[in-house]
Amino acid sequence: MENCLFCKIVNKEIPTSFVAEDGELVAFDDIHPKAPAHVLILPKTHVLSVKEADEKLSGKLIALAKKIAEEKGLEGYKLIFNVGPKGGQVIEHLHLHLVGGWNEAPKKVEI
């Protein structure tokens, strides 16, 4: 999609250091983290939200999140899909938030 921020990141029009990258997915640190570890995981192809994703793509996003969490040594974490503007989705490109890294159980995290 032409004006999509995440498509520009995927296409390396906006310099970003990837935490992970394969043929279908990329992951990078959120520029406005809500936790000590806050990684965004998304498909390279433009998919609007998880509503439009099939089970295979959703599963790949979750599997990569689990791998990154393990590599980062996160003992506990949250996986969050925001769906649509009323669900808190700010960028209209499917992405999964991996948030964690707290020293203690969090009382409240606003995403």
N, C-alpha and C positions, 0 to 999 in steps of 0.2 A: 504494500500500500504506500502510495507516494509520500504522504505527510505523516506517517506513523513513526513516532520516536523510536520504538523498539525495532522496527524494520531498518531504520537508519543505523542503529547500533549493530544489528545482525549483519548488515551490508558493509560495516566498518566505515561508514560515512562519519560517524561520531566515534572518536577513539575511546575504547573501553578495554579494560583488562579483564579477560574472561577467567572465571574460576574453573569452568569446565566448558568443553565444546566437543561435539561429535557431528556426524553428518546431518542430524535432525534438530539438535537442541543446543542452546547456549545458556550459560549461567554467569551472573556477575553480581557484585555487591551493590545493594541499593544505595543511592546517593543520599537518601534521607532515612538512615536505619532507625528502626523502632526497637532494636535489641542489639546486644553486643555482636551477634552474627545475624545478618539479614541479607539473604541472597535471593535474587530473582531468577527463576528458571523458566525458559520460554522456547517455543518452537521457532525454527528459522523461517518457516512459512507463516504467512499472516492468517491467523485464526482469531476471530473476534473475542470469544470467551470460551469457558469450559462448556457452556451450553451447546456450542457448535463442534466440540471435540468428540472424537470417538473414544472408546474404551482403551484402545491400543495407545493412542497418544497420551491420554490421561495417565495411564499406567507408566509410560516412559518418563513423564515428568516426575511422578512420585518416586520411581526407582532412582532417578538421578538425584533427587533431593535426599533420599536415604543415603546414597553413596557420598554425597558432599558432607552431610551431617557426620557420617562416620569418619571421613578424612579430617574434618575439623575437630573431632573428638567431642561432639556435642552429646551430653548425657540425656538431655531432654530438649525438645523443640516442638514447634507448631508448623503445620503446613496449611496454608490459607489460599483459597481461590476466591477472589472478589468477582462477583458476576453482575455486570451492568452498573450503570451510574447509581441506581438505588441500592446496590449491594456494595458500594464503595470502590468500584472499578474506575480508576482515573484514566488509564491508558487503554484504548480499545484494541488490545492485542493480548491474547491469552498469556497469562503468566502466573506462576505459582510462587508464593512467598515462603521461604524457609527462614523462620525466626527462632533464635535460641541463644544459648551461651550465657544464661544467667547463672550467677553463683548460688542463688537461692531461688525457690519457686517464685515466679512473679505474682504480684498482687493484681496488677492490671496492665495490659498492653493495649494501646489504642493504635489500630492500623487503619 
